[in-house]
Amino acid sequence: MNQLMWLLKWILKAAIFFILFAFALNNQHEVEVHFFFGAHWQTSLVLVVLTAFAVGLVIGALGMVPRWLKQRSAVQRAKSEASKSGSTPSAPLHGL
């Protein structure tokens, strides 16, 4: 059963790769992106889409940083309180 799931995952990954590759090959037309103050960028459409996707990933990751830091400090606080009391927490810290 595990081998079947592994095979299905790789088939899905390959299908996604080939779909995206076909999308890239079909969208090689030149486009011009106009920015503010008369600046513009002329490149292929697939590079514009890839750049927009990458910028979205970076913005999403930066949006997660404050929550990640808060959770990390909460775990550190819980560990220090547990070491002061001499016991280890029995339940994992979920939902912090």
MOPAC internal coordinates of N, CA, C and O (Angstrom, degrees):
PM7 1SCF
backbone

  N    0.0000 0     0.00 0     0.00 0    0    0    0
  C    1.4576 1     0.00 0     0.00 0    1    0    0
  C    1.5357 1   111.02 1     0.00 0    2    1    0
  O    1.2310 1   120.71 1   140.18 1    3    2    1
  N    1.3547 1   116.25 1   -39.82 1    3    2    1
  C    1.4640 1   119.29 1   179.22 1    5    3    2
  C    1.5179 1   111.58 1   -65.51 1    6    5    3
  O    1.2310 1   120.53 1   142.91 1    7    6    5
  N    1.3322 1   116.59 1   -37.09 1    7    6    5
  C    1.4653 1   119.87 1   179.27 1    9    7    6
  C    1.5243 1   111.01 1   -66.92 1   10    9    7
  O    1.2310 1   120.55 1   144.66 1   11   10    9
  N    1.3257 1   116.56 1   -35.34 1   11   10    9
  C    1.4595 1   120.27 1   178.32 1   13   11   10
  C    1.5288 1   110.80 1   -66.81 1   14   13   11
  O    1.2310 1   120.46 1   137.79 1   15   14   13
  N    1.3349 1   116.73 1   -42.21 1   15   14   13
  C    1.4629 1   119.98 1   178.16 1   17   15   14
  C    1.5246 1   110.36 1   -65.51 1   18   17   15
  O    1.2310 1   120.16 1   139.95 1   19   18   17
  N    1.3289 1   117.29 1   -40.05 1   19   18   17
  C    1.4531 1   121.21 1   178.09 1   21   19   18
  C    1.5243 1   109.91 1   -61.11 1   22   21   19
  O    1.2310 1   120.41 1   136.17 1   23   22   21
  N    1.3361 1   116.83 1   -43.83 1   23   22   21
  C    1.4584 1   121.20 1   179.58 1   25   23   22
  C    1.5310 1   111.24 1   -65.02 1   26   25   23
  O    1.2310 1   120.24 1   137.62 1   27   26   25
  N    1.3282 1   117.15 1   -42.38 1   27   26   25
  C    1.4677 1   120.37 1   179.01 1   29   27   26
  C    1.5307 1   111.38 1   -64.15 1   30   29   27
  O    1.2310 1   120.10 1   141.81 1   31   30   29
  N    1.3273 1   117.42 1   -38.19 1   31   30   29
  C    1.4626 1   120.44 1   177.75 1   33   31   30
  C    1.5295 1   110.58 1   -62.89 1   34   33   31
  O    1.2310 1   120.36 1   135.88 1   35   34   33
  N    1.3342 1   116.91 1   -44.12 1   35   34   33
  C    1.4531 1   119.67 1  -179.33 1   37   35   34
  C    1.5252 1   111.40 1   -68.86 1   38   37   35
  O    1.2310 1   119.80 1   145.33 1   39   38   37
  N    1.3067 1   117.98 1   -34.67 1   39   38   37
  C    1.4685 1   120.54 1   176.11 1   41   39   38
  C    1.5272 1   110.04 1   -65.14 1   42   41   39
  O    1.2310 1   120.45 1   138.73 1   43   42   41
  N    1.3282 1   116.75 1   -41.27 1   43   42   41
  C    1.4704 1   120.73 1   177.93 1   45   43   42
  C    1.5259 1   110.44 1   -64.67 1   46   45   43
  O    1.2310 1   120.02 1   136.24 1   47   46   45
  N    1.3287 1   117.56 1   -43.76 1   47   46   45
  C    1.4630 1   120.54 1   178.07 1   49   47   46
  C    1.5300 1   111.25 1   -61.64 1   50   49   47
  O    1.2310 1   120.40 1   137.58 1   51   50   49
  N    1.3303 1   116.84 1   -42.42 1   51   50   49
  C    1.4663 1   120.49 1   179.12 1   53   51   50
  C    1.5229 1   111.01 1   -65.02 1   54   53   51
  O    1.2310 1   120.24 1   139.38 1   55   54   53
  N    1.3273 1   117.15 1   -40.62 1   55   54   53
  C    1.4633 1   120.66 1   178.98 1   57   55   54
  C    1.5205 1   110.81 1   -63.57 1   58   57   55
  O    1.2310 1   120.22 1   136.56 1   59   58   57
  N    1.3279 1   117.18 1   -43.44 1   59   58   57
  C    1.4706 1   120.31 1   178.50 1   61   59   58
  C    1.5200 1   110.12 1   -63.12 1   62   61   59
  O    1.2310 1   120.19 1   137.00 1   63   62   61
  N    1.3362 1   117.24 1   -43.00 1   63   62   61
  C    1.4587 1   120.47 1   178.94 1   65   63   62
  C    1.5208 1   111.07 1   -60.17 1   66   65   63
  O    1.2310 1   119.79 1   132.29 1   67   66   65
  N    1.3364 1   118.01 1   -47.71 1   67   66   65
  C    1.4565 1   120.25 1  -177.61 1   69   67   66
  C    1.5230 1   112.60 1   -68.37 1   70   69   67
  O    1.2310 1   120.02 1   147.03 1   71   70   69
  N    1.3185 1   117.57 1   -32.97 1   71   70   69
  C    1.4682 1   120.45 1   175.57 1   73   71   70
  C    1.5232 1   109.80 1   -65.08 1   74   73   71
  O    1.2310 1   120.24 1   133.80 1   75   74   73
  N    1.3355 1   117.15 1   -46.20 1   75   74   73
  C    1.4637 1   120.13 1   178.65 1   77   75   74
  C    1.5272 1   111.97 1   -66.38 1   78   77   75
  O    1.2310 1   120.69 1   144.11 1   79   78   77
  N    1.3223 1   116.28 1   -35.89 1   79   78   77
  C    1.4649 1   119.86 1   177.75 1   81   79   78
  C    1.5266 1   110.65 1   -65.62 1   82   81   79
  O    1.2310 1   120.47 1   137.22 1   83   82   81
  N    1.3326 1   116.71 1   -42.78 1   83   82   81
  C    1.4708 1   120.26 1   177.14 1   85   83   82
  C    1.5218 1   111.01 1   -64.30 1   86   85   83
  O    1.2310 1   120.47 1   142.01 1   87   86   85
  N    1.3412 1   116.71 1   -37.99 1   87   86   85
  C    1.4640 1   120.73 1   176.39 1   89   87   86
  C    1.5208 1   110.40 1   -60.64 1   90   89   87
  O    1.2310 1   120.58 1   136.47 1   91   90   89
  N    1.3264 1   116.50 1   -43.53 1   91   90   89
  C    1.4624 1   120.69 1   179.86 1   93   91   90
  C    1.5242 1   111.27 1   -64.78 1   94   93   91
  O    1.2310 1   120.30 1   139.61 1   95   94   93
  N    1.3180 1   117.04 1   -40.39 1   95   94   93
  C    1.4624 1   119.50 1  -179.93 1   97   95   94
  C    1.5189 1   112.29 1   -68.78 1   98   97   95
  O    1.2310 1   120.34 1   147.17 1   99   98   97
  N    1.3298 1   116.95 1   -32.83 1   99   98   97
  C    1.4620 1   120.44 1  -178.80 1  101   99   98
  C    1.5229 1   113.16 1   -81.77 1  102  101   99
  O    1.2310 1   119.30 1   168.72 1  103  102  101
  N    1.3206 1   118.95 1   -11.28 1  103  102  101
  C    1.4617 1   121.91 1  -176.62 1  105  103  102
  C    1.5244 1   111.29 1  -121.51 1  106  105  103
  O    1.2310 1   121.12 1  -122.35 1  107  106  105
  N    1.3078 1   115.47 1    57.65 1  107  106  105
  C    1.4607 1   119.99 1   178.66 1  109  107  106
  C    1.5255 1   111.67 1  -101.07 1  110  109  107
  O    1.2310 1   119.98 1  -164.92 1  111  110  109
  N    1.3137 1   117.65 1    15.08 1  111  110  109
  C    1.4588 1   120.85 1  -179.86 1  113  111  110
  C    1.5280 1   109.71 1   -70.11 1  114  113  111
  O    1.2310 1   121.38 1   -30.74 1  115  114  113
  N    1.3096 1   114.97 1   149.26 1  115  114  113
  C    1.4571 1   120.20 1   178.10 1  117  115  114
  C    1.5265 1   109.65 1   -76.61 1  118  117  115
  O    1.2310 1   120.98 1   -46.67 1  119  118  117
  N    1.3220 1   115.74 1   133.33 1  119  118  117
  C    1.4648 1   121.63 1   175.42 1  121  119  118
  C    1.5170 1   107.89 1  -129.07 1  122  121  119
  O    1.2310 1   121.38 1   -19.64 1  123  122  121
  N    1.3280 1   114.97 1   160.36 1  123  122  121
  C    1.4525 1   120.57 1   178.93 1  125  123  122
  C    1.5189 1   107.95 1  -125.33 1  126  125  123
  O    1.2310 1   120.99 1   -59.15 1  127  126  125
  N    1.3266 1   115.72 1   120.85 1  127  126  125
  C    1.4656 1   122.04 1   178.94 1  129  127  126
  C    1.5175 1   107.00 1   -98.41 1  130  129  127
  O    1.2310 1   120.89 1   -55.54 1  131  130  129
  N    1.3326 1   115.90 1   124.46 1  131  130  129
  C    1.4696 1   121.10 1  -179.04 1  133  131  130
  C    1.5187 1   109.50 1   -98.27 1  134  133  131
  O    1.2310 1   120.92 1   -55.19 1  135  134  133
  N    1.3283 1   115.85 1   124.81 1  135  134  133
  C    1.4507 1   122.58 1   176.35 1  137  135  134
  C    1.5170 1   109.02 1  -100.77 1  138  137  135
  O    1.2310 1   120.83 1     5.67 1  139  138  137
  N    1.3255 1   116.01 1  -174.33 1  139  138  137
  C    1.4609 1   120.39 1   177.84 1  141  139  138
  C    1.5212 1   110.84 1   -73.47 1  142  141  139
  O    1.2310 1   120.76 1   -19.82 1  143  142  141
  N    1.3259 1   116.15 1   160.18 1  143  142  141
  C    1.4631 1   125.07 1   175.46 1  145  143  142
  C    1.5189 1   112.97 1    59.77 1  146  145  143
  O    1.2310 1   120.39 1  -147.83 1  147  146  145
  N    1.3186 1   116.87 1    32.17 1  147  146  145
  C    1.4523 1   121.49 1   174.18 1  149  147  146
  C    1.5214 1   115.61 1    79.88 1  150  149  147
  O    1.2310 1   120.23 1  -177.35 1  151  150  149
  N    1.3033 1   117.18 1     2.65 1  151  150  149
  C    1.4701 1   118.91 1   178.83 1  153  151  150
  C    1.5231 1   109.30 1   -77.52 1  154  153  151
  O    1.2310 1   121.04 1   -33.97 1  155  154  153
  N    1.3212 1   115.62 1   146.03 1  155  154  153
  C    1.4549 1   119.65 1   177.81 1  157  155  154
  C    1.5280 1   109.91 1  -146.68 1  158  157  155
  O    1.2310 1   121.69 1   -17.89 1  159  158  157
  N    1.3213 1   114.38 1   162.11 1  159  158  157
  C    1.4672 1   121.65 1  -178.17 1  161  159  158
  C    1.5138 1   107.30 1  -134.29 1  162  161  159
  O    1.2310 1   119.90 1   -56.30 1  163  162  161
  N    1.3145 1   117.80 1   123.70 1  163  162  161
  C    1.4555 1   122.00 1  -179.56 1  165  163  162
  C    1.5172 1   108.98 1  -113.15 1  166  165  163
  O    1.2310 1   120.86 1   -61.44 1  167  166  165
  N    1.3314 1   115.96 1   118.56 1  167  166  165
  C    1.4600 1   121.89 1  -177.79 1  169  167  166
  C    1.5211 1   108.82 1  -157.76 1  170  169  167
  O    1.2310 1   120.44 1     3.99 1  171  170  169
  N    1.3247 1   116.76 1  -176.01 1  171  170  169
  C    1.4609 1   119.48 1   179.64 1  173  171  170
  C    1.5336 1   109.85 1   -78.96 1  174  173  171
  O    1.2310 1   121.17 1   -25.72 1  175  174  173
  N    1.3133 1   115.37 1   154.28 1  175  174  173
  C    1.4608 1   121.59 1  -175.98 1  177  175  174
  C    1.5187 1   111.95 1   -61.79 1  178  177  175
  O    1.2310 1   119.89 1   142.59 1  179  178  177
  N    1.3129 1   117.82 1   -37.41 1  179  178  177
  C    1.4643 1   120.21 1  -177.89 1  181  179  178
  C    1.5292 1   110.60 1   -65.10 1  182  181  179
  O    1.2310 1   119.22 1   146.27 1  183  182  181
  N    1.3174 1   119.09 1   -33.73 1  183  182  181
  C    1.4636 1   120.88 1   176.63 1  185  183  182
  C    1.5180 1   111.62 1   -69.07 1  186  185  183
  O    1.2310 1   120.30 1   144.71 1  187  186  185
  N    1.3254 1   117.03 1   -35.29 1  187  186  185
  C    1.4638 1   120.20 1   176.78 1  189  187  186
  C    1.5265 1   110.04 1   -65.23 1  190  189  187
  O    1.2310 1   120.17 1   135.95 1  191  190  189
  N    1.3285 1   117.27 1   -44.05 1  191  190  189
  C    1.4625 1   121.26 1   179.42 1  193  191  190
  C    1.5260 1   110.13 1   -65.51 1  194  193  191
  O    1.2310 1   119.99 1   136.50 1  195  194  193
  N    1.3251 1   117.62 1   -43.50 1  195  194  193
  C    1.4557 1   121.35 1   178.88 1  197  195  194
  C    1.5291 1   111.23 1   -62.73 1  198  197  195
  O    1.2310 1   120.03 1   138.83 1  199  198  197
  N    1.3112 1   117.54 1   -41.17 1  199  198  197
  C    1.4599 1   121.52 1   178.56 1  201  199  198
  C    1.5272 1   110.80 1   -64.40 1  202  201  199
  O    1.2310 1   120.25 1   136.53 1  203  202  201
  N    1.3288 1   117.12 1   -43.47 1  203  202  201
  C    1.4631 1   120.17 1   178.43 1  205  203  202
  C    1.5317 1   110.86 1   -62.66 1  206  205  203
  O    1.2310 1   120.27 1   141.23 1  207  206  205
  N    1.3271 1   117.09 1   -38.77 1  207  206  205
  C    1.4620 1   121.09 1   177.67 1  209  207  206
  C    1.5197 1   110.81 1   -64.90 1  210  209  207
  O    1.2310 1   120.22 1   135.51 1  211  210  209
  N    1.3285 1   117.19 1   -44.49 1  211  210  209
  C    1.4682 1   121.25 1  -179.50 1  213  211  210
  C    1.5272 1   111.03 1   -64.79 1  214  213  211
  O    1.2310 1   120.11 1   138.76 1  215  214  213
  N    1.3266 1   117.39 1   -41.24 1  215  214  213
  C    1.4651 1   120.61 1   177.66 1  217  215  214
  C    1.5338 1   110.19 1   -63.29 1  218  217  215
  O    1.2310 1   120.23 1   140.45 1  219  218  217
  N    1.3103 1   117.16 1   -39.55 1  219  218  217
  C    1.4597 1   120.72 1   176.75 1  221  219  218
  C    1.5171 1   112.37 1   -63.29 1  222  221  219
  O    1.2310 1   120.35 1   139.99 1  223  222  221
  N    1.3345 1   116.94 1   -40.01 1  223  222  221
  C    1.4607 1   120.36 1   176.47 1  225  223  222
  C    1.5261 1   111.66 1   -62.79 1  226  225  223
  O    1.2310 1   120.34 1   136.87 1  227  226  225
  N    1.3183 1   116.95 1   -43.13 1  227  226  225
  C    1.4607 1   120.70 1  -179.41 1  229  227  226
  C    1.5271 1   110.43 1   -65.50 1  230  229  227
  O    1.2310 1   119.96 1   135.79 1  231  230  229
  N    1.3159 1   117.68 1   -44.21 1  231  230  229
  C    1.4623 1   120.74 1   179.01 1  233  231  230
  C    1.5272 1   110.84 1   -63.66 1  234  233  231
  O    1.2310 1   120.23 1   139.38 1  235  234  233
  N    1.3236 1   117.16 1   -40.62 1  235  234  233
  C    1.4585 1   120.55 1   177.57 1  237  235  234
  C    1.5164 1   112.47 1   -64.38 1  238  237  235
  O    1.2310 1   120.40 1   138.37 1  239  238  237
  N    1.3258 1   116.85 1   -41.63 1  239  238  237
  C    1.4677 1   120.25 1   178.66 1  241  239  238
  C    1.5273 1   110.86 1   -66.40 1  242  241  239
  O    1.2310 1   120.25 1   138.76 1  243  242  241
  N    1.3235 1   117.14 1   -41.24 1  243  242  241
  C    1.4629 1   120.07 1   177.92 1  245  243  242
  C    1.5271 1   111.54 1   -66.04 1  246  245  243
  O    1.2310 1   120.40 1   149.04 1  247  246  245
  N    1.3203 1   116.84 1   -30.96 1  247  246  245
  C    1.4615 1   120.26 1   177.01 1  249  247  246
  C    1.5166 1   112.69 1   -69.91 1  250  249  247
  O    1.2310 1   120.21 1   157.10 1  251  250  249
  N    1.3279 1   117.21 1   -22.90 1  251  250  249
  C    1.4662 1   121.40 1   179.64 1  253  251  250
  C    1.5256 1   112.63 1   -86.06 1  254  253  251
  O    1.2310 1   119.27 1   163.75 1  255  254  253
  N    1.3095 1   119.00 1   -16.25 1  255  254  253
  C    1.4625 1   121.99 1  -174.38 1  257  255  254
  C    1.5249 1   113.15 1   -59.06 1  258  257  255
  O    1.2310 1   118.07 1   132.90 1  259  258  257
  N    1.3387 1   121.29 1   -47.10 1  259  258  257
  C    1.4723 1   119.11 1  -179.41 1  261  259  258
  C    1.5339 1   113.05 1   -59.65 1  262  261  259
  O    1.2310 1   120.09 1   137.29 1  263  262  261
  N    1.3071 1   117.44 1   -42.71 1  263  262  261
  C    1.4679 1   120.11 1   178.87 1  265  263  262
  C    1.5246 1   110.79 1   -65.58 1  266  265  263
  O    1.2310 1   120.33 1   140.63 1  267  266  265
  N    1.3191 1   116.97 1   -39.37 1  267  266  265
  C    1.4548 1   121.13 1   178.73 1  269  267  266
  C    1.5213 1   110.78 1   -63.03 1  270  269  267
  O    1.2310 1   120.13 1   137.21 1  271  270  269
  N    1.3352 1   117.37 1   -42.79 1  271  270  269
  C    1.4592 1   120.82 1   178.93 1  273  271  270
  C    1.5269 1   111.24 1   -65.88 1  274  273  271
  O    1.2310 1   120.25 1   142.04 1  275  274  273
  N    1.3394 1   117.14 1   -37.96 1  275  274  273
  C    1.4603 1   120.54 1   178.52 1  277  275  274
  C    1.5265 1   110.53 1   -64.91 1  278  277  275
  O    1.2310 1   120.12 1   136.47 1  279  278  277
  N    1.3161 1   117.37 1   -43.53 1  279  278  277
  C    1.4622 1   120.60 1   178.46 1  281  279  278
  C    1.5205 1   111.21 1   -65.63 1  282  281  279
  O    1.2310 1   120.45 1   140.85 1  283  282  281
  N    1.3122 1   116.74 1   -39.15 1  283  282  281
  C    1.4585 1   120.10 1   179.91 1  285  283  282
  C    1.5256 1   110.92 1   -64.46 1  286  285  283
  O    1.2310 1   120.09 1   137.59 1  287  286  285
  N    1.3287 1   117.43 1   -42.41 1  287  286  285
  C    1.4631 1   119.51 1   179.03 1  289  287  286
  C    1.5287 1   110.98 1   -68.55 1  290  289  287
  O    1.2310 1   119.71 1   146.29 1  291  290  289
  N    1.3427 1   118.17 1   -33.71 1  291  290  289
  C    1.4569 1   120.77 1   177.29 1  293  291  290
  C    1.5272 1   111.13 1   -65.72 1  294  293  291
  O    1.2310 1   120.24 1   140.88 1  295  294  293
  N    1.3227 1   117.14 1   -39.12 1  295  294  293
  C    1.4623 1   120.75 1   178.02 1  297  295  294
  C    1.5233 1   109.84 1   -67.07 1  298  297  295
  O    1.2310 1   120.21 1   137.67 1  299  298  297
  N    1.3296 1   117.21 1   -42.33 1  299  298  297
  C    1.4717 1   120.48 1   178.32 1  301  299  298
  C    1.5280 1   110.42 1   -61.85 1  302  301  299
  O    1.2310 1   120.73 1   138.22 1  303  302  301
  N    1.3375 1   116.21 1   -41.78 1  303  302  301
  C    1.4609 1   120.81 1   178.71 1  305  303  302
  C    1.5306 1   110.82 1   -63.11 1  306  305  303
  O    1.2310 1   120.46 1   136.92 1  307  306  305
  N    1.3193 1   116.73 1   -43.08 1  307  306  305
  C    1.4650 1   120.76 1   179.67 1  309  307  306
  C    1.5259 1   111.11 1   -65.23 1  310  309  307
  O    1.2310 1   120.39 1   141.40 1  311  310  309
  N    1.3304 1   116.86 1   -38.60 1  311  310  309
  C    1.4631 1   120.16 1   178.21 1  313  311  310
  C    1.5198 1   111.29 1   -65.97 1  314  313  311
  O    1.2310 1   120.51 1   138.14 1  315  314  313
  N    1.3297 1   116.62 1   -41.86 1  315  314  313
  C    1.4686 1   119.04 1  -179.61 1  317  315  314
  C    1.5341 1   111.09 1   -68.11 1  318  317  315
  O    1.2310 1   120.06 1   142.83 1  319  318  317
  N    1.3299 1   117.48 1   -37.17 1  319  318  317
  C    1.4687 1   120.09 1   176.66 1  321  319  318
  C    1.5212 1   110.89 1   -66.94 1  322  321  319
  O    1.2310 1   120.32 1   143.15 1  323  322  321
  N    1.3194 1   117.00 1   -36.85 1  323  322  321
  C    1.4602 1   120.48 1   179.11 1  325  323  322
  C    1.5233 1   110.78 1   -69.26 1  326  325  323
  O    1.2310 1   120.37 1   142.23 1  327  326  325
  N    1.3305 1   116.89 1   -37.77 1  327  326  325
  C    1.4666 1   118.86 1   179.36 1  329  327  326
  C    1.5252 1   111.00 1   -70.82 1  330  329  327
  O    1.2310 1   119.63 1   148.28 1  331  330  329
  N    1.3306 1   118.31 1   -31.72 1  331  330  329
  C    1.4657 1   121.30 1   177.32 1  333  331  330
  C    1.5165 1   111.30 1   -68.56 1  334  333  331
  O    1.2310 1   120.79 1   142.36 1  335  334  333
  N    1.3456 1   116.09 1   -37.64 1  335  334  333
  C    1.4656 1   118.95 1  -179.04 1  337  335  334
  C    1.5262 1   111.71 1   -82.63 1  338  337  335
  O    1.2310 1   119.65 1   167.08 1  339  338  337
  N    1.3171 1   118.27 1   -12.92 1  339  338  337
  C    1.4560 1   121.63 1   176.99 1  341  339  338
  C    1.5086 1   114.21 1    85.99 1  342  341  339
  O    1.2310 1   119.56 1  -173.32 1  343  342  341
  N    1.3141 1   118.44 1     6.68 1  343  342  341
  C    1.4598 1   121.09 1   178.56 1  345  343  342
  C    1.5194 1   109.17 1  -124.41 1  346  345  343
  O    1.2310 1   121.45 1   -17.36 1  347  346  345
  N    1.3145 1   114.82 1   162.64 1  347  346  345
  C    1.4593 1   120.04 1   176.49 1  349  347  346
  C    1.5192 1   108.42 1  -103.15 1  350  349  347
  O    1.2310 1   119.90 1   -33.49 1  351  350  349
  N    1.3260 1   117.81 1   146.51 1  351  350  349
  C    1.4662 1   118.94 1   178.65 1  353  351  350
  C    1.5199 1   110.73 1   -65.79 1  354  353  351
  O    1.2310 1   120.57 1   -45.13 1  355  354  353
  N    1.3273 1   116.52 1   134.87 1  355  354  353
  C    1.4630 1   120.76 1  -175.54 1  357  355  354
  C    1.5254 1   111.66 1   -83.05 1  358  357  355
  O    1.2310 1   119.73 1   151.72 1  359  358  357
  N    1.3166 1   118.12 1   -28.28 1  359  358  357
  C    1.4553 1   121.63 1  -178.19 1  361  359  358
  C    1.5313 1   109.12 1  -108.27 1  362  361  359
  O    1.2310 1   120.35 1   -35.61 1  363  362  361
  N    1.3200 1   116.93 1   144.39 1  363  362  361
  C    1.4697 1   119.12 1   176.18 1  365  363  362
  C    1.5182 1   110.65 1   -67.48 1  366  365  363
  O    1.2310 1   120.82 1   -25.00 1  367  366  365
  N    1.3154 1   116.03 1   155.00 1  367  366  365
  C    1.4570 1   121.70 1  -178.05 1  369  367  366
  C    1.5192 1   109.90 1   -89.01 1  370  369  367
  O    1.2310 1   120.10 1   -93.17 1  371  370  369
  N    1.3175 1   117.41 1    86.83 1  371  370  369
  C    1.4516 1   121.56 1   178.68 1  373  371  370
  C    1.5163 1   109.11 1  -100.29 1  374  373  371
  O    1.2310 1   120.88 1   -31.30 1  375  374  373
  N    1.3213 1   115.92 1   148.70 1  375  374  373
  C    1.4572 1   121.32 1   173.37 1  377  375  374
  C    1.5139 1   114.65 1    79.28 1  378  377  375
  O    1.2310 1   119.67 1  -161.62 1  379  378  377
  N    1.3091 1   118.24 1    18.38 1  379  378  377
  C    1.4592 1   119.20 1   177.87 1  381  379  378
  C    1.4993 1   111.01 1   -84.30 1  382  381  379
  O    1.2310 1   120.10 1   180.00 1  383  382  381

